[in-house]
Amino acid sequence: MKHDDDSIPIALEAYEKMAEQYAARVETKPHNAYVDRPTVFSLLPEIRGKAVLDAGCGPRIYSKHLVEKGAQVVAVDVSPKMTRPPSTAGFHCRWFHGSGCCSSCS
């Protein structure tokens, strides 16, 4: 869905507002830490040396894990604030905002 002017996705506004709170809790929130991530990671095949797209990457928690396992990661998110939290600083991947801007995670 979009706003009346059709230029800004409605979800972007919500994600921009909650980005810092989400990033602060995502690594330790029980559902994420004990159900979501362990389940997803257990389903992954060997990824060392493979190119991986992390679409809707948010604060790049999955990106960080994928890089640690040897993947070459491209992370994409529509929310600039969601991709800024420092919790995943210091690893290398390429990330893009929905606007098409590009930067480095490191």
ABEGO torsion letter per residue (X at the ends): XBBAAGABBAAAAAAAAAAAAAAAAAAABAAAAAAAAAAAAAABBBABGBBBBBBGAEAGAAAAAAAAAGBBBBBBBABAAAAABAAABGBBBBBBBAAGBBBBAX
